[in-house]
Amino acid sequence: MAISKPVSIKMHIMLILLLCQNLSLAQKTDSITLNKIDSLITLLDSKDAPGGAISIIQDGNTTYRRYFGMQDLKKKIPVSASTHFNMASISKQFTAMCISLLEEQGKIDIENDIKMYFPDFKYTNSIKVKNLLNHSSGIRESTVIAVLAGNVNLKGELPKKKHNKEFLFEILKKEKDLNFPTGSEMSYTNINYVLLADIVEQVSGMRFKNFVDSAIFKPLKMKSSYVENTMEPSSVFGYYYNGKKFKKKHLQGGTYGDDNLVSTLDDLEKWNANFFDNKLGNKNKNLIRKFTTSIPLNDGEKSNYGYGLSIGFHRGLKRFSHDGENNLHTTFIFNVPEKRTSITFLVNATNYNNPIDQAYKIIDLLFPESPEKIQEKIDSENQHETIKDSELKNLMGLYYEINENGTAQIRNVTYSNNQLLISKNPDIKGCPHTSVNKNEFIPHNSLGHPNQVLFNKDNDEITFTEHFDEGPYKQEDYNFKKVKVDNLDYPSYTGTYLELNHNSKIKIKSKKGKILAKKSILKIPLIPIEQDKFYSPDYEALFIFKRNESNQIKSLLINSWNFRNFNLIKK
């Protein structure tokens, strides 16, 4: 697979200026911009690789639609209008619409406590239906608990016979602890939407797939869409790219509500069009207005998530969107209501061609930056300094941040060809960053990356801040400091750690000055970031060893973004 060379900031600016000359947001996209989009898709079109489908709808009309690549590599069948895609997490917005329609009928109140539907749950907090919708329930990801409890196959995955809602609900019935107090924050967790699908079944008296069909698919004439029966073989398959070749993947068990709704590009165009001209339920505009508004947290702050949709702004324009990725496909839907524009991008593969990245390239062609932002980049380009290799190399190293909620993240800073490379995992090549001066750097690709990286040197201490000022990933700054851990007594951490509630057992082993966590066949290397604190980049998890008054290690606490406060006692 060819790797393109980094593009300079100046070239980006020139491209944006050209786009601004040729594109008016008040009008439909012109032919020049559509040709640029087509050129991007052409680069993805191959008879030897998986493919996908893309459409752009503006003011009720499809202004661009294209299929590319192969549906079946062995049989050489190209992607076409009849190709079905597994929607992955885009399925969540259909589940949320079911809740919204039942709410419109007066059959559900999202202020209801979920114990109305799950009386066997032992949570002491009042968890409401709305907390499931906006991922503020605090419920821990049950699939992770299941794996930690030892329910894995020879691939280290949850077995098909246990990857279903019945088994996962049994896991939740044993739970008492939460990731955080309900409603205090938002943490994207799939089990929330599995629970919502079950609530739909309880309230409607219908199987979830039948309710979705009657309440959504039939009114919108989405004739090729359905919810997978995850206990039966599926005709839909995808490809996983391991860096060398494509491996064909079939659905192996799974859940619904959070995942596994199947559709086509043509049907999704009808779904997107409904955001601007509602044909569902009572055909009331208020349904869509509420559906596309974020549900606030307890303190009144916006959660940036509502009814199965991520809600925010991109380049000053309100957008509601969602992406999805499972073992089969990668999916993305992006809507800009002010411009009555919808973009759908579907790929029948995972870990290949960065499809979400490609989608945002198209979005940025459709919605170029403001003249003020362009001028800022021009000014930044004019301030560019050439930094000595020695100064750049001095910034190299592993950095970390431990958040107030007990989770953590790391950044690995390396150097190549007079550029800094920054990654979230030492095993993955970092994103190139161009220097504005010796302390300020700008990433070549802003998708998922900060708009600005600022280093600070205070005596021997080097820290840096990732600053996000706009775009789909706008958020609070991240602040990292360099890892300085010396003379750790690795053997002292070794042993067996037990969690009795779910009968979980994890072994910590030490070898050659390193430690790893072993669970069944899973081997998880741990990177030291502080005394008694280790990080797993693969699972984005922080392992915290606790000591007693005699300074002996007594327990292990595991925290990750969707799974926190898992406490194990040393045997």
ChimeraX attribute file (.defattr): number of C-alpha atoms within 10 A of each C-alpha:
attribute: neighborCount
match mode: 1-to-1
recipient: residues
	/A:1	7
	/A:2	4
	/A:3	5
	/A:4	6
	/A:5	6
	/A:6	12
	/A:7	11
	/A:8	11
	/A:9	18
	/A:10	14
	/A:11	10
	/A:12	14
	/A:13	18
	/A:14	13
	/A:15	13
	/A:16	20
	/A:17	16
	/A:18	13
	/A:19	20
	/A:20	18
	/A:21	8
	/A:22	13
	/A:23	19
	/A:24	14
	/A:25	12
	/A:26	8
	/A:27	10
	/A:28	16
	/A:29	19
	/A:30	14
	/A:31	12
	/A:32	12
	/A:33	17
	/A:34	17
	/A:35	12
	/A:36	14
	/A:37	19
	/A:38	15
	/A:39	11
	/A:40	15
	/A:41	21
	/A:42	14
	/A:43	9
	/A:44	17
	/A:45	17
	/A:46	13
	/A:47	16
	/A:48	13
	/A:49	22
	/A:50	27
	/A:51	28
	/A:52	29
	/A:53	24
	/A:54	20
	/A:55	20
	/A:56	24
	/A:57	21
	/A:58	19
	/A:59	15
	/A:60	17
	/A:61	13
	/A:62	15
	/A:63	16
	/A:64	16
	/A:65	16
	/A:66	17
	/A:67	22
	/A:68	22
	/A:69	25
	/A:70	24
	/A:71	28
	/A:72	20
	/A:73	17
	/A:74	9
	/A:75	8
	/A:76	13
	/A:77	13
	/A:78	21
	/A:79	21
	/A:80	18
	/A:81	13
	/A:82	11
	/A:83	20
	/A:84	21
	/A:85	27
	/A:86	32
	/A:87	28
	/A:88	24
	/A:89	26
	/A:90	26
	/A:91	24
	/A:92	29
	/A:93	22
	/A:94	23
	/A:95	28
	/A:96	25
	/A:97	21
	/A:98	26
	/A:99	26
	/A:100	22
	/A:101	19
	/A:102	18
	/A:103	14
	/A:104	16
	/A:105	12
	/A:106	9
	/A:107	14
	/A:108	18
	/A:109	16
	/A:110	16
	/A:111	11
	/A:112	15
	/A:113	17
	/A:114	20
	/A:115	15
	/A:116	11
	/A:117	16
	/A:118	14
	/A:119	10
	/A:120	13
	/A:121	17
	/A:122	14
	/A:123	16
	/A:124	9
	/A:125	15
	/A:126	15
	/A:127	21
	/A:128	20
	/A:129	26
	/A:130	24
	/A:131	29
	/A:132	30
	/A:133	27
	/A:134	30
	/A:135	29
	/A:136	30
	/A:137	28
	/A:138	27
	/A:139	28
	/A:140	27
	/A:141	21
	/A:142	23
	/A:143	23
	/A:144	15
	/A:145	19
	/A:146	22
	/A:147	19
	/A:148	20
	/A:149	21
	/A:150	20
	/A:151	19
	/A:152	19
	/A:153	14
	/A:154	10
	/A:155	9
	/A:156	15
	/A:157	17
	/A:158	21
	/A:159	17
	/A:160	15
	/A:161	11
	/A:162	16
	/A:163	20
	/A:164	19
	/A:165	20
	/A:166	10
	/A:167	14
	/A:168	20
	/A:169	18
	/A:170	13
	/A:171	18
	/A:172	21
	/A:173	14
	/A:174	14
	/A:175	18
	/A:176	14
	/A:177	17
	/A:178	19
	/A:179	23
	/A:180	19
	/A:181	16
	/A:182	21
	/A:183	24
	/A:184	18
	/A:185	21
	/A:186	22
	/A:187	20
	/A:188	17
	/A:189	22
	/A:190	23
	/A:191	24
	/A:192	25
	/A:193	26
	/A:194	22
	/A:195	22
	/A:196	26
	/A:197	26
	/A:198	19
	/A:199	21
	/A:200	23
	/A:201	17
	/A:202	13
	/A:203	13
	/A:204	15
	/A:205	10
	/A:206	12
	/A:207	14
	/A:208	21
	/A:209	18
	/A:210	14
	/A:211	17
	/A:212	22
	/A:213	19
	/A:214	11
	/A:215	16
	/A:216	21
	/A:217	21
	/A:218	13
	/A:219	13
	/A:220	19
	/A:221	13
	/A:222	19
	/A:223	14
	/A:224	16
	/A:225	22
	/A:226	17
	/A:227	20
	/A:228	21
	/A:229	16
	/A:230	17
	/A:231	15
	/A:232	10
	/A:233	12
	/A:234	13
	/A:235	9
	/A:236	18
	/A:237	19
	/A:238	25
	/A:239	26
	/A:240	20
	/A:241	16
	/A:242	11
	/A:243	9
	/A:244	7
	/A:245	10
	/A:246	19
	/A:247	12
	/A:248	16
	/A:249	16
	/A:250	15
	/A:251	22
	/A:252	16
	/A:253	19
	/A:254	20
	/A:255	22
	/A:256	28
	/A:257	30
	/A:258	27
	/A:259	25
	/A:260	26
	/A:261	25
	/A:262	19
	/A:263	21
	/A:264	21
	/A:265	25
	/A:266	19
	/A:267	19
	/A:268	19
	/A:269	20
	/A:270	16
	/A:271	19
	/A:272	21
	/A:273	23
	/A:274	16
	/A:275	20
	/A:276	17
	/A:277	13
	/A:278	18
	/A:279	16
	/A:280	20
	/A:281	17
	/A:282	12
	/A:283	12
	/A:284	13
	/A:285	15
	/A:286	12
	/A:287	19
	/A:288	19
	/A:289	11
	/A:290	13
	/A:291	21
	/A:292	21
	/A:293	19
	/A:294	22
	/A:295	23
	/A:296	21
	/A:297	20
	/A:298	15
	/A:299	9
	/A:300	10
	/A:301	12
	/A:302	18
	/A:303	23
	/A:304	18
	/A:305	25
	/A:306	25
	/A:307	27
	/A:308	27
	/A:309	27
	/A:310	22
	/A:311	23
	/A:312	21
	/A:313	17
	/A:314	19
	/A:315	15
	/A:316	12
	/A:317	13
	/A:318	14
	/A:319	22
	/A:320	24
	/A:321	22
	/A:322	19
	/A:323	21
	/A:324	19
	/A:325	21
	/A:326	18
	/A:327	20
	/A:328	23
	/A:329	24
	/A:330	28
	/A:331	27
	/A:332	23
	/A:333	22
	/A:334	22
	/A:335	22
	/A:336	18
	/A:337	17
	/A:338	10
	/A:339	17
	/A:340	16
	/A:341	23
	/A:342	26
	/A:343	26
	/A:344	22
	/A:345	23
	/A:346	27
	/A:347	32
	/A:348	31
	/A:349	31
	/A:350	23
	/A:351	16
	/A:352	19
	/A:353	15
	/A:354	12
	/A:355	21
	/A:356	21
	/A:357	14
	/A:358	16
	/A:359	23
	/A:360	17
	/A:361	16
	/A:362	22
	/A:363	17
	/A:364	14
	/A:365	20
	/A:366	23
	/A:367	22
	/A:368	21
	/A:369	19
	/A:370	14
	/A:371	12
	/A:372	9
	/A:373	13
	/A:374	17
	/A:375	13
	/A:376	12
	/A:377	16
	/A:378	16
	/A:379	11
	/A:380	16
	/A:381	17
	/A:382	11
	/A:383	12
	/A:384	16
	/A:385	12
	/A:386	12
	/A:387	16
	/A:388	10
	/A:389	13
	/A:390	9
	/A:391	11
	/A:392	19
	/A:393	16
	/A:394	11
	/A:395	21
	/A:396	17
	/A:397	18
	/A:398	22
	/A:399	21
	/A:400	22
	/A:401	17
	/A:402	18
	/A:403	11
	/A:404	7
	/A:405	13
	/A:406	18
	/A:407	21
	/A:408	23
	/A:409	22
	/A:410	24
	/A:411	21
	/A:412	20
	/A:413	23
	/A:414	22
	/A:415	19
	/A:416	11
	/A:417	8
	/A:418	17
	/A:419	18
	/A:420	22
	/A:421	20
	/A:422	24
	/A:423	18
	/A:424	20
	/A:425	18
	/A:426	18
	/A:427	10
	/A:428	10
	/A:429	14
	/A:430	18
	/A:431	19
	/A:432	23
	/A:433	21
	/A:434	23
	/A:435	23
	/A:436	18
	/A:437	14
	/A:438	17
	/A:439	16
	/A:440	17
	/A:441	22
	/A:442	21
	/A:443	20
	/A:444	17
	/A:445	17
	/A:446	18
	/A:447	16
	/A:448	13
	/A:449	19
	/A:450	23
	/A:451	20
	/A:452	18
	/A:453	23
	/A:454	16
	/A:455	17
	/A:456	15
	/A:457	11
	/A:458	7
	/A:459	6
	/A:460	6
	/A:461	10
	/A:462	18
	/A:463	18
	/A:464	20
	/A:465	17
	/A:466	19
	/A:467	18
	/A:468	20
	/A:469	14
	/A:470	15
	/A:471	18
	/A:472	20
	/A:473	17
	/A:474	17
	/A:475	12
	/A:476	10
	/A:477	14
	/A:478	17
	/A:479	18
	/A:480	20
	/A:481	21
	/A:482	21
	/A:483	17
	/A:484	13
	/A:485	12
	/A:486	9
	/A:487	7
	/A:488	14
	/A:489	13
	/A:490	16
	/A:491	14
	/A:492	12
	/A:493	23
	/A:494	18
	/A:495	15
	/A:496	17
	/A:497	19
	/A:498	19
	/A:499	18
	/A:500	12
	/A:501	12
	/A:502	15
	/A:503	11
	/A:504	18
	/A:505	20
	/A:506	22
	/A:507	18
	/A:508	22
	/A:509	19
	/A:510	16
	/A:511	10
	/A:512	6
	/A:513	10
	/A:514	15
	/A:515	20
	/A:516	20
	/A:517	20
	/A:518	16
	/A:519	20
	/A:520	18
	/A:521	13
	/A:522	19
	/A:523	14
	/A:524	17
	/A:525	17
	/A:526	20
	/A:527	19
	/A:528	19
	/A:529	23
	/A:530	16
	/A:531	14
	/A:532	18
	/A:533	19
	/A:534	21
	/A:535	26
	/A:536	21
	/A:537	20
	/A:538	13
	/A:539	10
	/A:540	17
	/A:541	22
	/A:542	26
	/A:543	24
	/A:544	19
	/A:545	21
	/A:546	18
	/A:547	13
	/A:548	9
	/A:549	7
	/A:550	7
	/A:551	8
	/A:552	12
	/A:553	18
	/A:554	17
	/A:555	20
	/A:556	24
	/A:557	17
	/A:558	19
	/A:559	21
	/A:560	22
	/A:561	20
	/A:562	21
	/A:563	23
	/A:564	23
	/A:565	18
	/A:566	18
	/A:567	19
	/A:568	21
	/A:569	18
	/A:570	20
	/A:571	11
